[in-house]
């Protein structure tokens, strides 16, 4: 295997581990309130930006 094969393999494994960790963190019942408080964040940002542009 060449160096680029090893880099690709290692990068794939690292990304898989990070994604698994994030899924595990996001789906834990303990974190539900924290994540639910951010579910309409995109809509709140649009409201704030439109108020700044109107005034």
C-alpha positions in Angstrom: 0.0 0.0 0.0 1.2 3.5 -0.8 1.3 6.4 1.6 -1.9 7.9 0.1 -3.7 4.6 0.7 -2.7 4.7 4.3 -3.7 8.3 4.7 -7.1 7.6 3.2 -7.6 4.6 5.4 -6.6 6.3 8.6 -8.7 9.4 7.7 -11.7 7.2 7.0 -11.4 5.4 10.3 -11.0 8.7 12.2 -14.0 10.2 10.6 -16.0 7.1 11.3 -15.1 7.2 15.0 -15.9 10.9 15.2 -19.3 10.4 13.6 -20.1 7.5 15.9 -19.2 9.6 18.9 -21.3 12.5 17.7 -24.3 10.2 17.0 -23.9 8.7 20.5 -23.7 12.1 22.1 -26.7 13.5 20.2 -29.0 10.6 20.8 -28.4 10.3 24.5 -31.6 11.2 26.5 -29.5 13.4 28.8 -28.7 15.8 26.0 -32.3 16.1 24.7 -33.1 19.4 26.3 -29.9 21.0 25.2 -30.4 20.0 21.6 -34.1 20.9 21.6 -33.4 24.4 22.7 -31.4 24.9 19.5 -33.9 23.4 17.0 -35.2 26.7 15.6 -31.8 28.5 15.7 -31.9 29.2 11.9 -35.3 30.8 12.2 -34.2 33.0 15.2 -31.1 34.2 13.3 -33.2 35.2 10.3 -35.6 37.2 12.6 -32.6 39.0 14.3 -31.0 39.9 11.0 -34.2 41.2 9.4 -34.8 43.4 12.5 -31.3 44.9 12.1 -31.8 45.6 8.4 -35.3 47.2 8.9 -34.1 49.8 11.4 
